[in-house]
Amino acid sequence: MGVRFTRHAKNRMRWREITKMEVESTLARPDSVERLSSDKANYFKIINARRIRVTAIQEERQFVVISAVVK
């Protein structure tokens, strides 16, 4: 499944020093998932002692990443 990043997500990733690989890893194998609606969710994963939260919409063939933060 592909991953597309919104401009907002790219900015948040840059500001918080989150790599595309960390986001893709979080989406592929999350530690937990919090559903926000039928197609939108928060995906959580601990990577290098940082808890990454990725907010994304799951479309037919790709994830659209809306935001990424370190919790």
C-alpha positions as MATLAB code, in Angstrom:
seq = 'MGVRFTRHAKNRMRWREITKMEVESTLARPDSVERLSSDKANYFKIINARRIRVTAIQEERQFVVISAVVK';
ca = [
       0.000    0.000    0.000;
       1.372    3.420   -0.918;
       1.775    6.480    1.271;
       1.065   10.086    0.272;
       2.017   13.001    2.521;
       0.076   16.264    2.772;
       2.047   19.504    2.979;
       0.937   19.825    6.609;
       2.324   16.359    7.405;
       5.654   17.106    5.694;
       6.027   20.308    7.720;
       5.190   18.563   11.001;
       7.650   15.774   10.204;
      10.425   18.252    9.429;
       9.768   20.305   12.601;
       9.666   17.208   14.797;
      12.474   15.344   13.005;
      10.320   12.362   12.013;
      11.501   10.495    8.929;
       9.368    9.067    6.139;
      10.703    5.647    7.072;
       9.431    6.068   10.654;
       5.985    7.082    9.377;
       5.854    4.167    6.924;
       6.937    1.754    9.664;
       4.233    3.127   11.984;
       1.556    2.628    9.336;
       2.787   -0.843    8.344;
       3.117   -2.250   11.882;
       1.532    0.009   14.492;
       1.690   -0.833   18.188;
      -1.892    0.433   18.490;
      -4.582    2.128   16.408;
      -7.207    4.647   17.511;
     -10.090    4.918   15.028;
     -11.383    8.457   14.536;
     -13.923    7.656   11.790;
     -14.548    4.911    9.256;
     -11.482    5.865    7.188;
      -9.370    8.051    9.515;
      -7.193    6.850   12.402;
      -4.238    7.575   14.648;
      -1.461    4.996   14.385;
       1.023    4.715   17.277;
       4.460    3.124   17.432;
       7.470    3.428   19.719;
      10.659    3.930   17.704;
      14.008    4.707   19.370;
      12.305    5.559   22.686;
       9.973    8.044   20.952;
       6.222    7.440   20.665;
       5.232    8.394   17.127;
       1.608    9.238   16.327;
       0.606    9.323   12.666;
      -2.852   10.569   11.698;
      -3.878    9.185    8.325;
      -6.805    8.431    6.071;
      -6.850    4.988    4.517;
      -7.953    5.096    0.895;
      -8.326    2.153   -1.453;
      -4.663    1.842   -2.414;
      -2.834    4.264   -0.171;
      -2.587    6.027    3.145;
      -2.867    9.831    3.103;
      -0.785   11.103    6.027;
      -2.382   14.184    7.578;
      -0.010   14.738   10.509;
       2.812   13.152   12.487;
       3.907   14.034   16.018;
       6.104   12.717   18.802;
       4.195   12.113   22.051;
];
